[in-house]
Amino acid sequence: MTLPATALQLRSLVTPAGVLELSLVQAAVPVPGPDEVLIQVEAAPINPSDIGLLFGAADLATAWASGSADTPALSARIPERAMAAMAARLGQSLATGNEGAGLVVAAGSSAAAQALLGARVAALGGGMYARYRALPAGQCLRLPEGATAAEGASCFVNPLTALGMVDTMRLEGHKALVHTAAASNLGQMLNRICLSEGVALVNIVRKPEQEALLRGQGAQYVCNMDAPGFQAELTDALAATGATIAFDATGGGKLGGQILGCMEAAINRSAKEYNRYGSTVHKQVYLYGGLNTAPTEFNRNFGMCWGMGGFLLWPFLNRVGPARANELKARVAAELKTTFASHYAKQISLAEVLSLDALALYGPRNTGAKVLVNPSLG
């Protein structure tokens, strides 16, 4: 196969003037090193974590398109108060796209690299919004026979995060868990995992149709955070399941604190004696997303045994070690079309990522609006 010398790549830049610029550039097609493979990228999802790198602290309401059909650009202004957080990015043109899938069209000399030549693989390593990407063979996962790149594009972030939540629950001594934004692709995967393993799961959504979707997939406990009586319903579900660990995709606002408060209320229903410091059962909320960019707020109505922190995939994988990580990856590959199936609202080209119409779809990070980038289009 004859490869081009250069190919398109999507990059993100923060200027000293406080402007975020997305553009397509012609980058040199890399030559894989001895233990690397060159992937012709066919599919790469836009995850919330990707939007964080694509746009940084920019205000998407200020976005404007420019350039030509061949060289489109998308820009947005960054509020002055947020520029301090962007200091390390100033003037750096960054490759984007956490994960994706495609065909291995060239490989280095090592046995591991050569074994993947001609195979369709999923990969996690950044820079996947590009026609070609070179990565170590160890960062690739061979897709099952017959699986498409679209089916394998989301092999890593959502599936391993969902599996990591269940592993973390067990590692920290909890017996059931809570998940917010539960109708998302990740949430549906987590529901399927918990059903198959007999783990009680409390799902929190914000729309009746999301509640119906999860119940139709077998979920027993689904609470609508925008419905009257939400906290009472959540407390009932927590009392029934004994869930004392939660993973919150919203991040900002009052939801994390409400979950802790409802956990305490559920525990106190069976308390044998009063303790002015609250229950002695540890309650934990992990914030793993930022769907709500407002400050995180909570009232201390949940005693003294509690924690609120962050949860990310890479620290989890480092915590459990390579052997467990490989077990989880093997499970994802084996159940790619069932437990870990992903669904997308639209498939777009690299150039279309830079259109205002596409931004209006993927920018708000709404449930059911996940977009798949196909660099071969256009």
C-alpha positions in Angstrom: 0.0 0.0 0.0 1.4 3.4 -1.0 0.9 5.9 1.8 0.7 9.7 1.3 3.4 12.0 2.6 0.9 14.1 4.5 -2.6 13.8 5.7 -5.2 15.8 7.6 -5.2 16.2 11.3 -7.5 18.2 13.6 -5.6 20.4 16.1 -6.6 22.8 18.9 -4.7 26.0 19.8 -5.2 28.6 22.5 -3.8 32.0 21.6 -2.5 34.6 24.0 -5.3 36.9 22.9 -7.8 34.5 24.6 -9.1 32.7 21.5 -9.5 29.0 21.0 -8.9 27.9 17.4 -9.7 24.5 15.9 -8.2 23.9 12.5 -7.3 21.1 10.0 -3.6 20.9 9.1 -1.6 18.7 6.7 0.7 16.8 9.0 3.4 14.3 8.0 2.2 10.7 7.9 4.4 9.1 10.6 6.7 6.1 10.0 6.1 3.6 12.7 8.9 2.7 15.0 10.0 -0.9 15.8 7.2 -1.5 18.2 4.6 0.8 16.6 1.8 0.4 14.1 0.4 2.9 11.7 -3.4 3.1 11.9 -5.6 4.4 9.1 -8.3 5.9 11.3 -11.8 5.1 10.3 -13.8 6.1 13.4 -13.2 8.1 16.5 -15.9 9.2 19.0 -16.3 12.7 20.5 -16.4 12.0 24.2 -17.0 14.7 26.9 -13.3 14.3 27.7 -12.5 15.1 24.1 -14.5 18.3 24.2 -12.5 19.3 27.2 -9.3 19.2 25.1 -10.9 20.5 21.9 -12.3 23.6 23.5 -10.5 24.1 26.8 -12.2 26.8 28.8 -13.8 28.5 25.7 -17.3 29.7 25.8 -19.0 27.8 23.0 -21.8 30.4 22.8 -19.2 32.7 21.2 -18.1 30.2 18.5 -17.7 31.3 14.9 -16.7 29.5 11.8 -14.2 30.8 9.3 -11.8 29.6 6.5 -12.8 27.8 3.4 -14.3 24.4 2.5 -10.8 23.0 2.1 -9.4 24.7 5.2 -12.2 25.3 7.7 -11.6 26.7 11.1 -13.7 27.1 14.2 -13.0 29.6 17.0 -14.4 30.7 20.3 -13.5 33.2 23.0 -12.1 32.2 26.3 -13.3 34.3 29.3 -10.5 36.4 30.8 -11.1 34.8 34.2 -10.5 31.3 32.7 -7.2 32.2 30.9 -5.0 31.3 34.0 -6.1 27.7 33.7 -5.0 27.7 30.0 -1.5 29.0 30.7 0.2 25.7 29.9 -1.6 25.5 26.6 -0.7 29.0 25.2 0.7 28.8 21.7 0.7 25.0 21.5 -1.1 23.3 18.6 -2.4 20.1 20.2 -3.6 16.9 18.4 -7.0 15.8 19.6 -9.1 12.6 19.9 -8.6 10.2 22.8 -9.6 7.0 21.1 -10.7 5.4 17.9 -10.4 2.5 15.5 -9.1 1.7 12.1 -6.9 -0.5 9.9 -3.2 -1.2 10.5 -1.5 -0.3 7.2 2.1 -0.4 8.3 4.0 -1.9 11.2 7.4 -1.8 12.9 9.8 -4.7 13.0 8.8 -6.2 16.4 6.8 -9.4 16.6 3.9 -7.6 18.4 3.7 -4.9 15.7 3.9 -7.3 12.8 1.2 -9.4 14.3 -1.3 -6.5 13.9 -0.4 -5.7 10.3 -3.6 -5.8 8.2 -5.8 -6.1 11.3 -8.6 -3.7 12.4 -7.8 -2.4 15.9 -9.1 0.0 18.5 -6.5 2.3 20.1 -6.2 4.7 23.0 -3.4 7.2 22.8 -4.6 10.7 21.7 -4.4 12.3 18.3 -7.1 10.1 16.8 -8.9 12.9 14.9 -6.5 12.3 12.0 -6.3 10.2 8.8 -3.3 8.3 10.2 -2.0 7.7 13.7 1.1 5.8 14.8 0.9 4.2 18.2 2.7 1.5 20.2 1.3 -2.0 19.5 0.6 -2.4 23.2 -1.9 0.5 23.1 -4.0 -1.3 20.5 -6.7 -3.9 20.8 -7.4 -6.3 18.0 -11.1 -6.2 17.2 -13.0 -9.5 16.9 -13.4 -10.9 13.4 -16.2 -9.1 11.6 -16.3 -6.1 13.9 -16.4 -2.7 12.2 -14.3 0.3 13.1 -17.5 2.1 14.2 -18.3 -0.8 16.6 -14.8 -0.7 18.0 -14.2 3.1 18.1 -15.4 3.4 21.8 -13.6 0.3 23.1 -11.6 2.0 25.8 -13.0 5.1 27.6 -16.6 4.2 28.2 -16.3 0.4 28.6 -13.2 0.5 30.9 -14.6 3.3 32.9 -17.8 1.4 33.5 -15.9 -1.7 34.5 -13.6 0.4 36.7 -16.6 1.7 38.6 -17.7 -1.8 39.5 -14.1 -2.8 40.4 -13.7 0.3 42.5 -17.0 -0.4 44.3 -15.6 -3.9 45.3 -12.1 -2.7 46.1 -13.4 -0.1 48.5 -15.8 -2.4 50.3 -19.2 -1.2 49.0 -21.9 -3.6 47.8 -24.0 -1.4 45.4 -23.5 1.8 43.5 -25.2 4.9 42.1 -24.6 6.4 38.6 -25.7 9.8 37.2 -26.4 10.7 33.6 -27.3 7.0 33.6 -29.0 6.9 30.1 -25.7 7.7 28.4 -23.7 5.1 26.3 -21.6 4.5 29.4 -24.6 4.3 31.7 -26.3 1.7 29.5 -23.1 -0.3 29.5 -22.9 -0.1 33.3 -26.5 -1.2 33.7 -25.8 -4.3 31.5 -22.6 -5.1 33.6 -24.5 -4.8 36.9 -27.4 -6.9 35.6 -25.0 -9.7 34.5 -23.1 -9.6 37.7 -26.0 -9.2 40.1 -24.8 -5.8 41.4 -27.6 -3.4 42.6 -27.4 -0.2 40.6 -29.3 3.1 41.3 -29.6 5.0 38.0 -30.2 8.8 38.1 -31.6 10.5 34.9 -33.3 13.7 34.2 -36.0 12.9 31.6 -39.0 10.5 31.5 -37.9 9.0 28.2 -34.4 8.2 29.7 -36.2 6.5 32.6 -38.2 4.4 30.2 -35.2 3.5 28.2 -33.3 2.1 31.2 -36.3 0.3 32.6 -36.8 -1.3 29.2 -33.3 -2.6 29.5 -34.0 -4.2 32.8 -33.0 -1.5 35.3 -34.9 -1.8 38.6 -34.0 1.5 40.3 -34.2 4.6 38.1 -34.7 8.1 39.7 -35.5 11.3 37.7 -33.6 14.2 39.3 -36.1 16.7 37.8 -39.2 15.0 39.1 -41.1 16.0 42.3 -40.0 13.9 45.2 -36.7 13.0 43.6 -34.7 12.9 46.9 -37.4 10.8 48.6 -37.4 8.3 45.7 -33.6 8.3 45.7 -33.5 7.6 49.5 -35.9 4.7 49.0 -33.7 3.2 46.3 -30.6 3.6 48.5 -32.3 2.0 51.4 -33.3 -0.9 49.3 -29.9 -1.5 47.7 -27.5 -0.3 50.4 -25.6 1.7 47.9 -22.9 3.8 49.5 -20.7 4.8 46.5 -21.7 7.0 43.6 -20.1 8.1 40.3 -21.4 11.5 39.2 -21.0 12.6 35.6 -22.5 16.1 36.2 -19.7 17.4 38.5 -21.2 20.8 39.3 -24.3 21.8 41.1 -26.0 20.2 44.1 -26.5 16.6 42.9 -23.3 15.1 44.5 -24.3 16.6 47.8 -27.9 15.4 47.5 -26.7 11.9 46.9 -24.6 11.9 50.1 -27.5 13.3 52.0 -29.8 10.7 50.8 -27.3 8.0 51.5 -27.1 9.2 55.1 -30.9 9.3 55.4 -31.2 5.8 54.0 -28.6 4.5 56.5 -30.3 6.2 59.4 -33.6 4.4 58.7 -32.1 1.2 60.3 -29.9 3.0 62.9 -30.2 1.4 66.4 -29.0 4.5 68.3 -28.5 8.2 67.8 -25.0 9.6 67.0 -24.6 13.3 66.9 -21.7 12.9 64.4 -23.9 11.0 62.0 -23.6 7.4 60.8 -20.3 5.6 60.9 -20.8 4.1 57.4 -18.5 5.7 54.9 -20.3 7.3 51.9 -18.3 8.2 48.8 -19.1 10.2 45.7 -16.7 10.3 42.8 -17.0 13.1 40.2 -15.8 11.7 36.9 -17.4 14.3 34.5 -18.3 17.9 34.1 -21.6 18.0 32.4 -22.6 20.8 34.8 -19.8 23.4 34.8 -21.1 25.3 37.8 -19.4 25.0 41.2 -20.0 21.9 43.2 -22.3 22.7 46.1 -23.4 20.6 49.1 -24.8 21.0 52.6 -23.2 19.0 55.4 -26.2 16.9 56.3 -24.5 13.6 55.9 -22.4 13.2 59.0 -18.6 12.9 59.2 -18.0 9.6 57.4 -18.0 10.7 53.7 -15.7 11.6 50.8 -16.0 13.4 47.5 -13.2 13.1 45.0 -12.3 12.6 41.4 -12.3 9.4 39.3 -10.4 9.0 36.0 -9.7 5.9 33.9 -5.9 6.1 33.8 -5.4 6.3 37.6 -7.8 3.4 38.0 -5.9 1.3 35.5 -2.6 2.1 37.3 -4.3 1.1 40.6 -5.3 -2.3 39.5 -2.2 -3.0 37.4 -1.5 -4.5 34.0 -2.8 -8.0 34.6 -6.3 -6.8 35.6 -6.3 -4.1 32.9 -5.7 -6.8 30.3 -8.5 -8.9 31.7 -10.9 -6.0 31.4 -9.7 -5.3 27.8 -10.3 -8.9 26.9 -13.8 -8.8 28.2 -14.5 -5.6 26.2 -13.3 -7.3 23.0 -15.4 -10.4 23.7 -18.6 -8.5 24.5 -18.1 -5.7 22.0 -21.5 -6.1 20.2 -23.5 -6.8 23.4 -22.5 -5.4 26.8 -20.3 -2.7 25.3 -22.2 -1.7 22.2 -22.2 2.0 21.5 -24.8 4.1 19.7 -24.2 7.4 17.8 -26.5 10.1 16.7 -24.5 11.0 13.6 -21.3 10.3 11.7 -19.3 13.3 10.5 -16.0 14.1 8.7 -13.0 15.9 10.2 -14.1 19.1 8.4 -17.7 18.8 9.8 -16.3 18.8 13.3 -15.5 22.5 12.6 -19.0 23.4 11.5 -21.4 25.3 13.7 -24.2 22.8 12.9 -22.2 19.8 14.2 -21.0 21.8 17.2 -24.7 22.5 18.2 -25.1 18.7 18.3 -22.0 17.4 20.1 -21.1 20.6 22.1 -23.8 20.4 24.7 -22.9 16.7 25.5 -26.5 15.7 25.7 -27.5 12.1 26.2 -28.3 10.5 22.9 -26.3 13.1 20.9 -22.9 11.3 20.7 -21.1 11.9 17.4 -18.6 9.6 15.6 -15.9 11.2 13.5 -14.9 9.3 10.3 -11.7 10.8 9.0 -12.1 9.0 5.7 -15.2 11.0 4.8 -14.9 14.0 2.6 
